[in-house]
C-alpha cells in the first residue's frame, strides 16, 4: 500500500536527489539507488510536508511472522540543516496522514545525528531505540581491495587461490547484459535451500533485479560482473550515497569457485571512482551468519540507525 502521493521513479530521480544529498545522512537506505531498487517491494512513496521531503514504505523483514510494518524515514532536507519548529510541523503532518491511512506512526532507519534533531523538535515526547539489526557496515575501499593484515589473511588466501586457479574477466555491468545477469541470478537462487518465507523474499528480489539490470544507466547504478569462460559467475550492484561513499546493494557469486566473493568485492571496489574512499555494505538484518561475515571484514565503523516513535 502506498501511503504518500508520489512514487519512486527514474523521472523523479533529480527531485529526490536534492533531498537525499541535501544532508550527510550516510545510511545505505537514503540513496536513490536503494530506494529505486526496492521501491515495489517496500511500496516506497514520497511527499512534501512543508520544506521537507518524507518517504514512507513497508517493511517485509518480519514476513516470517506474517507482519508487514509501515514506517517513515526521517524527513529529508535540501539545505544541509534542520529547523526544530519546521521539523516538528512536518512530522506531525506526516503522522496525521499515516494515521488517516490506518497505520500507527513510526520512523525507522533514522541516522544517529537526526535523533538529536528530532529530540529537539519533540523534547521528552519520543522513544528512541537503537535498531542494531539495521546498522550499516562501513569499510575503507582500499582495505577491500588489498585485504592486508592478519585479520584478513584467510580472505586473502581465498582470493589468491582463485587467482592461481582460474582465469576471469571483470566487466562493467550494463543494461545490454541484463538477460545474462538474470540468468545468473536465476541459477544462483535455484541452488539455495531456504524456508518458504525467504523464498518469497528472494522472488521479490529477482523482480527488482530485472528492472535494475534493464535500467542500470538511467537509474545511475555502479555495477560490475565477473565472467569465467564468457559466462557471468558473480556480480555486484551499488550506488552513490554521498561524495566519498558508495553503497553495495547486491553482491552474489557462484560458491563453486573458491575465492570468487573476494574477487568480485575487490574488483568492484577497484573500479570505483577515485574520490570514493568508503564502501557501505549495508546491514546484516539480524542474521547470525551474515553478521559474522560482515564483521570478519573489519568495518571501520557501524553506521547507527534508530527506531523513533511517540511515547504513549
Secondary structure by P-SEA (a helix, b strand, c coil): cccccccccccaaaaaaaaccccccccccccaaaaaacccccbbbbbbcccbbbbbbbbcccccccbbbbbbcccccccccccaaaaaaaaaaaaaaaaaabbbbbbccccaaaaaaaaaaccccbbbbbccccbbbbbcaaaaaccccccaaaaaaaaaaaaaccccccccccccaaaaaaaaaaaaaaaccccaaaaaaaaaaaaaaaaaaaccccccccbbbbbcccccccbbbbbbccccccccccccccccccaaaaaaaaaaaaaccccccbbbcccccccaaaaaaaaaacccccbbbbbbbbcc
